[in-house]
Amino acid sequence: MRAVIIFFFLFSSMYLIAQMQPDTITWNKNLDQVVITAQFTPTDTRETVNSVRVLNRKIIEQRSVVNLQELLQTEANIRLSQDPILGSDISVNGLKGENLKILIDGVPVVGRLNGSIDAGQIPLSSIQKIEIIEGAQSLLYGSEASGGVINLITRKSQTSDIDTELNAQYETNGFRTLTARAGYTSKKITLQATGNIQNFVPSQDTSQTRDQVWNPKRQRSVRAMLRYQPSERTDIRISGNILSEQVDNLGEKRRPVFKPYAFDDYYFTDRYDLNVHGERWTKSKNLIQATLGWNVFSRIKNSYRFDFDNENKTLLDGMQDTSSAKGYLSRFTFASDRKERKWNYLLGLENYYETATGTRLLDTTSVEPGKAYTNDLGIFASGKIKLSPELTIQSGARWTYNMRYGTAVTPSTWLFWQPKLPLQVRFSWAYGFRSPSVKELFFSFIDINHFVIGNADLQPEKSLNLRGEITWKTLHIHQTELSLTTTGFYNKVNDRIILTALGPVHYEYRNVESWKTSGGSIRINANVGDWLRFQSDVIVTGFYNSNTDITNTKYLWSPDWANDLTLSLFDNKISWNIWHKRTGKTPFFYNQEGKTEQGTTDSWNMLNTGLSTHFMNKKIRVNAGIKNIFDVRQLQANNNNGIHIEASNQQNLHWGRNVYVGVTWQWQK
């Protein structure tokens, strides 16, 4: 029923849009070269003081990826793990998801499970590009940005007055995706709407049991945006998103001979987002921006007993669970970024209020049982000084007041040096922080077998990030452009918050340890005309060894190798894309019989290839290819002697090899 409502809404919008009149707004086709994340004002990527990685719409379409999880799976220096129920977990530079902030148009995504946002719940059908910054960005984005920021930029403009698109994609691993998009633009108003339907019915594995590795999933989403531009210097936008997901976790059949039954769990997730953004350029070329964001996350678990004889489902008393989170963002910035001046500045004020509800939350200061809340108020300022035509320094600090632990100050400095045109040097020294989450503060799960509690006295994690980058880039010579980039990084997190064992069943969140990661990378880029694009990244990440009793090595190292090759053939009528990633063995520590042991997760190789072509003046586009050619599914955990650890320590990586075919129809007027 929800699917019918979504597509009825979209096609009704298409019909209304088709009746409207055209406008004369022109389209800037170089938007992908301009970034906004962590910048004073929109800035060309070649002039930013920090390095920004951009994944544009063309990459999304060439790889036929439908959500953020699938896109990042093969990206360099980003690692993902998957849980069939909790979703994906992202780490960058060796720092896990709780230190990574995911934004949509600058507004944080709420609803973390075990500290991470499920990237599989972020569809890409309405996304124009993704901007990724590695390293601490707490100065501008506050808590949870100590490891980096991923900012998804939605579509806000279009090449024609009326723009509609339909897409259907079939994958042999069980994914079926339908997408519809419609947009209209006039002299001052732009209206866009996007709907997405995805069903996942995994194929039966070799065990032939009800309890499979991957669970069936149904996902529906709608995003709409209204943009009003009363003048060239003023832009006002309001956008909203609704997402609904159901995951079925079917239990194994019990007592199969006499009155068989099973226990089944159903997980229902809903996300609601509303964002109001306004910006204005003053006559003196200053940029004023204001953003209001409202995000809601709700997750319900229903448990049933299913009787096979009469096919009856009975709700189990005391086995249900409901949790929710709400985030309220208020943000205001005033920025000057005039190229003719030697110095520019940014001033900002931000307040983020988050509430959470759940049967396992116990906040003694809250008047409502099962409800907890926290609030961060931040004031930040940053200045950029051009000491010479070759050297720019940007520095600033953020002052944060948290209602639970008090204040935190996070300074940061960036340096950008370009002594000669082919050479660029970037260096950053940045502090970050992460406020304790509501779960870490107020979680309470106590029964005969469990005693797991939060800690209201937790202090924020404090981190230091050092990052250096050198890029050498040739000029265009015979339509060929080459670049070589080397990067080094170092992260240190103090007062790291972890769940600490205090007894056989007694656990509590505490600030107990320091965590470090370091590493380096080399990136090679080659572009030949408009028909060949190649990129190769080699990264080595060192994970701090917190237990030298096991090994005297200070860091345990793990390599990454990512490649991307795109060939455009026959006057760009056919595009052939090959993307690949290899991740080496990854170290970790685990507890066995009260003793800390070291283990490694197996290395893996993922190779994908795809072709895309278009017909009828690009009105129809066809994509086809093979993902995960090597059929990588699960990674085995091993101890130092190479012996497998129990199966529960297996890491789910992918659904397996699959062939995909997608067809897109686009109509413009």
N, C-alpha and C positions, 0 to 999 in steps of 0.2 A: 504493500500500500504506500509506503514512504517513497518507493521508487516511482510510482505513478504520479504522486504529488510533485516530486522534484522535477520530472520531465514535463509535466503539465505546466508548471511554473516557468520553466525555461522556454518552452515553445510558445507559450503565451507572450513572454517577453519578446521573443523573436518577431511575432506578428505585430506587436505594438511598435517595436523599433522600426520595422519595415515601413510603417506609415509616416514616420517622422521625416523632417527635411534635413538635407545635408548641410555641412558647414565648410569653412575654408581653413581649418587648422592644419598646419604642416607637421610633418613627422620627422623627428630627429633620429636618423638611422645609426648614430654613433653612441647610443645610450650605454652599450655594454662597456665602453671605454671609460665611463664615468661611474664612480662609486660614491656612496653616501655613508656607509658604515664607518663609525669612528672618525668622521671628517667634520671640519667646521662647516663647510658648504660642499655641494657636489664637486668632486675633484677628479681630474684625469688620473688614471692608475699610474701613469709614468711620473706623476708629481707628488704622490702621497708619501708622507714621512714613514708610514708603516706599510708593510707588504700586505696586499689584499688579493686573495685568490677569487676569481670570478668563474662560476659555472653558468653559462648563459642558456637561453631557451633552445638554441640550436643543438647544444650537447644533450639536453633533456630529450629532444625529439629524435636525435640520431640513435640514442641508446634505448629508446622506447621504455624508459623507466617511468613509473607512475607515482612513486612516493619518495620522500627524502631518504629513507633507509636504503632503498635499492640504488639510488644515485651515489651515496657516500660509500657503499660497500667496496668499491674498487678505487676510491680516491687515495692519493698518497698521504701518508702520515695520519690517517684516520682509520681506526679499528672499530669494528662492530661485532657484537655477539647478540644472539637472539634467544629469547625465551618464548615457547609456544603460547604462554598466557600473558606474561608481563610485557612482551614486545622486545624492542631492540635496546641495546646499551652502547653508547658512543664514547670513545676515548680519543683524545688528541694530544700529541706529544707525551704520551704515557699517563696523562691525567684523565680520570674517569668522568662520567657524565655529570656528576654533581658540580664539577668545576667548569662546565661548558654551558654557556647561555645560548638558547635558541630563541630567535626573535622572528616575528612576522611583521614587516614594515616597522621595525623598531619596538614592538610591543612583546614582552616576554610571554612564552607559552607556559601555561601552568599544568599541573597534574603529573608530577614526577612519581614513578613507581620504583622503589629501591634507589632513589636518587637520580634517575634518568628519565628523560622524555622519550616516549616511544615514537621514533621517527617514522614508523610505518603508519602512524595516524596523521601524517602531514602530506596530503596529496599535492602533486605538482601541476595540476591542470590549470591553475590560475596564476602560476608563478612565472615571472619574466626572467629572473636570474637569482642566483644565490651568491652572497658575498661571505667569504670565510677569512677571519683574521685569527692567526695562532698567537698565543701569548696573552698575558694579562691585559684586560681591557676594563678593569674595575673603575678607573677614573671616570669614564663616560657611562658605564652600564652597571656599576655597583656590584652587588653580591652575585656569586655564581659565575662571574666572568673572569675568574682568575686563570683559567686555562685557555680561554678563547671565546669567540663569538661566531655564531652562524646566523646570518640575517637573510631571510627570504623576502625578496622584493616582488610584490604582486604586479600584475599588468595594470597600467594606469592610462595608457594611450593606445592608439591603434592607427593603422595606415590608411583606413578608409572610414567613411561616414557610418556605414553599417558593416559589421563584421560578424559572421556566424560560422560555427565550426562544430562538426560531429566527428567523434572518433570511437572506434570499436577495436578492441585488442583481445586476441585469443592466445593463451599459452598452454602448452601441453602439461604443465605441472599443476594445473587446476585453477589458475587465475583467469577470470573473465572481467574485463573492464569496459565500461561505457562512459563517455564524457560528452557533454554538450556545453557550448559556450556561445554567448551572444553579446554584442556590444554596439552602442550607438554614441556618436559624438556630434555636437553642434558647436556653435561659436563659443559658448561658455560652459556647456554641460556635457559630461561624459557619463554614460550609464553602462555597466557591464555586469553580467551574471554568468556563473559557471556551476555546473552540476556534475557530480561524479558518482558512479555506481561500480562497486567492485565486489565480486564474489570469489571466494577461494574454497574449492572442494578438493583437498589433497587426494592423490591416488593412494590406493591401499598398499601398505608396505608388505614386506615378506612375512611378517608375523601373522597377518590375517586376523588380527584382533580388533576390538572396538577402540582400545586405548592406543592411539597412533602418536607418532612423534610430533606431527604437525596437526593442529586443530582447525576444523572448518571455521571460516570467518566471512562475515558479511559487513560491508562498509558502505555508508551513504554520506554524501557531503554536498553542501551548497555554499557558495560564496558570492556576494553581491557587493558592488562598489558604485557610489555616486560621487562624482567630482564636479565641483563648481569653480570656475575661474572667471571672476568678474573683471579682472584685468590681467595684464601680462605679469604683474608683480605679486599677485595674490592667488593662492591656491587653497581650496578647502575640500577635504575628502571625508566621507563617512563610509565605512565598510563593515561587513558582518559575515560571520561564518558559522555554519551549523554542521557538525559531524556526529554520526551515530554508528556504533560498531557493536557487533555481537560475535562472541567467540564461544564455540561449543567444545567442552572438554568431557568426552564420553568415557565413562569408567569401564573396567573389564567386567565381563559376565561372571557372576558368582553363582555357585551351586547350579551348574548347568544341567544336571539331570532332573532335579526336583524343584519345581517352581523357581526357575532362574530369575535373577534380578541384577541390577547394576546401580551404582551411584553416579549421577551425572551432574556436572557443574556448568552453569551458563553465566558468562560475563557480559554485562551490558555497559558500554562506555558512551558517554555523551559529552561533546564539547560545544560551547557557545562562546563566540568572540564578537566584540563590538569595539570599533576603533574610530575615533574622531580626530582628524589631524588638520591643522591650519598652519600656513606659512605665508610670510610676506617679505618681499625685498623692499627695503627703504630706499629713498632717493640717494642716500650716501652709500649704497651697496652693502648694507648690513642685512643679515637674514634672521628673522624672528620666526621661531617654530614653537607650536604648542600641540601636545598630544594627550588625549584621554583614552585609556584602554580599560576594557572590562572583559575578563576571561573567566569562564566557568568550566570546571571539570567534574564529572560525576561518574562513579563506577559502582555497579551493583553486581553482587555475586548471588545467584540463586542455586541451591542444591536440591536435587530431586532423587527419589528412589524410583527407578523404572522397572516395572514388572513385565517380563516378556510374554507371559501367557495371555494376559488381557490388555497388553500395551498401555498400561495405566501409569501416569506420573503422579507421585505424591511429594508435595513440598516437605522438606525435612525441617522440623522445628529446631531452632538454635543454631542452624548451619548457614544462615544467610549473613551477608556482610554488605554494608553500604558505606562508601567514603566519597567525599567531595572536597573540592578546593575552589576558591574564588580569588582572583587577583585584580586589584584596582590600581591602575597606573595614572599618575599625573606628572607631566614633564614639560618644562619650559626652557628654551635655550635662546640666547642672543649671541650671534656670531658675526665677526668681521673677517673677511678673507679677500682683501683687495690685492691684486698682484702688484699694483704700482707702489704699495706700501712695504716697508721693511719689516713691520711687525703687525700682527693680527691677533685676535683673541676670541675666546669662547667662554661664556658664562652660562651656568645651568642650575636649575632647581628641579629635584625629582622626589616624588613621594610614592612608595609602593606599599600597599596594604594587602595582606594575604590572610585569608581565613581557611580553616579546614574543619571538617566534621567527620566523625567516625565513631563506631562503638568502642574502639580501642584507643581513644584519646582522652587523657585526663589532665585538664588544665585547671588548677585550683583557683586561678584568678578569674576564670570565665564564669559568667552567671548562668550560662546554658551548658548542661551536661553534654559531653561528647563533642564540644566545640572549642577550638583554640585559634589564636590569631597572633600575628606578628606584624611589625611595621618598621620600614626603613625610610628615613628622611635623609636625602643627600643634597649637598651643595657642592658644586664643582666649578673649577676655573682652569683654563689652559691658555697659554700664550705661545705664539709661533713667531720666531725672529729669524729674519734672513740676514745672517751676518755678512754674507757675500753672495755673488751670483751662483757660487758653487755650493754653499753651505747653509743649511737651514736647521734650526734647533726648535723643538717644541717641548714644552714642559708644563706641568700643572699638578693639581692635587684635588682629591675629593674628601670632604668631611661628611661622615655618615653618623647619624644618631639612630640607634636601634632601641626600641622600647624594652628589650630584654637584657641586653648586656652593656648598653651605654654607647660610647663613641668609638669610631675608627677613622684613621687618616691614611689615605693611600696616594702617595706621590708617584709620578711617572715622568720619564724623559725619553724623547725620541730624537735621533739625529739622522739627517739626510744629506749626503755629500755626493756631488756629481762633478768630479774634477775635469773629466772629459766626457764628450757626448756618449761614447759607447759604454762608459763605466758608471755604475751607481752603487753607493754604499749606504746601507741602513743599519742603525744600531738602536736598540731600545733597552731601557732599564725601568721596569715597572713593578710596582707592588700591587697585589690583589688581596681580596678577602672573600670569605663565604660565611654568611650568617647561618647559624644552625637552623635546620628546617623544623617545621612544626612537629613532624614525626620524631625527629631526634630529641626534641624538647619534651614532648608530652605523650609519647607512645606508652601504652600500658597493656600487657598481655600476660595475665596471671591465671594459671589453673594448676591442676595436679602435676602436669608435665612441663609447664613453662613458667618462667619468671623473667620476662623481658620488659624493661622499662626505659623510658627516656630520662633526660637529665636537664632540669630547668636551669642549672648553673653552668651550662656549656658556654664556652667562649668562642668567638669566631675563628675560623681557620685564617691564618695570615700567610701570604705567599710572596715569593720574589721570582720574577721572570727576567732572564737576560737573553737577548736574542740579537744575532748579527747576521747580515745578509750582504753578499757582494754579487752584483749582476753585471755581466759583460754582454753587450748587445751590439751586433754589427749593423751597419746601415744597409739599406736595400742594394744588393749587388746582383744584377741580372735576375731580378725578381726573387732573390733568395735572402731570407733573414734568419740569422742564427743567434741564439743567446745561451749563455751558461750562467747558472745561478748556484752559488754555494751558501748554505745556511748552517748556523750552529745555534743551539738553544740550551738553556739550563733552567730548571724549575725546582724550587724548594717550597714545600708546604709545611708550616709549623702548626702545632696544636691540631693536628689532623683528627677529625672526628670519626671514630670507628666503634662498632659494637664489640664490647670487651667482655670476655668470659670471666665471671667472678666466682663461679661454682659450677657443679655438674649441669644445672638447668638455669642458672642465674646469669643473665646478661644485662649490660647497661651501656648506653652511649656515653663515651668519655673522650676528652682531649688527651690522647696518650702518646702520640708519636709524631715524628717528622718524616716526611716522604720527599724523595728527590728523583728527578728524571733529567737526563741530558742526552744530547745526540747531535747529529748533523746530517745534512742531505746535499745532494748534487742533482740539479735539474738541467736537462738539455732540451731546448726548443728549436725546431726547424720548421720554417714555412717557405714553401716554394710556390710563388704565384698564388693563385687561389685554388690550386688543385691538390696540394699536399700539406698536411699539418701533422707534425710528430712531436710528442713530448714523452720524456722518460725521466723518472725520479728514482733515485736510490737513497734510502733513508736508513740510518742505524739509530735505534733508541735504546738508551741504557736505563734500566730500572734499578733503583737503589736497593741494595741488599741489607735489610734491617736485621738480619741474623747472621753474624759472621761466624757463629759456631758451626754452621753448615758448610760454608765455603769462605775463604779469605778474600774472594773477589768483591770489590766495593760495589761494582755495578754489574748487573746481568744484562747482556746485550741481545737485541733481537732486530733483524733486518727487515726492510720492506723494499719492494721493487714494483713500481707501477708504470705502465706504458699505455700510450694512446696514439693510434695512427688513423688518420682520416684521409681518404682519397676521393676527390671529386672528379668524375669522369664524364665525357661526352657533354661538354659545356654545362657542367653542374647538373645534368639531368639525373645522374646516378651518383649516390654517395655510399662509399664502403668504409665502415668503421670497425676497427679492431681495438678492444680495450682489455687490459690484462693486469692482474696484480698477483704478486707472490709475497706472502708473509712468512718469515722464518719462525722457528720455535720460539714460543713466548714463555718466559719464566713466571712462576707464581709461588706463593707459600700457602700451606694448608696445615691444619691441625689434625694429628692422628694420635689417639690415645694420650692426649695431654702434651704431646711433643710437637714442636714446629718442624715441618718437613718442607723441602723444596721440590717442586715439580716443574714440568714444562708441558705446554700444549703443542700438539703437532703443528708442523708447518703446512701451508696449503697454497695451491695454485688455482686461480680462477681466470679462465679465458673466455671471452665473449666476442662474437662477431655479428655484424648486421648490415643489411643493404637497405637503402631507401631510394625511392624514385617518385616522380610526380608526372601527372598527365593533365590534359585539358587546361593549359595555362596555369598550372599549379593549383587547380581547384581540387584535385584528388592526389593524395600522397599515400604511398604504400610502403610499409616497413616490414621486414622479415629478417629472421636471423636465429642464432642459437646462443643461449646464455648458459654459462657454467658448463663448458664443453667437457671438462675433466670430471664432472659429476661429483663435486665435493659436497658433502652433506654434514657430517659431524667430525669434530676434532677430538681425538683421544687425549686424555691427560695421563702423563707418565711420571713416575718418580725418578730420582737420580740414577737408578740402576736400569732404567728403560722398561720397568714393569708397569703395566696398566694399573691405574688407580680405579676404584669402584666406578661403575657405569654412571652413577649420579654426577660424576665430575666431567662427563662429556659435554662439550660445548656445541650447541646447534649453530650451524653457520648458514646453510642454504637449503632450499627445497630440492635441489638436484638439477640435473641437466634438463633443459626444456627448449622447445622450439616455439617461437612466437610469430604471429602475423597480426599486423595492425593496418587499418584503413582509416584515413582521415579525409573528410570532405569539407571544403571551405568555400563560403560564398561571401563576396564583398561587393559593396555598391558605393 
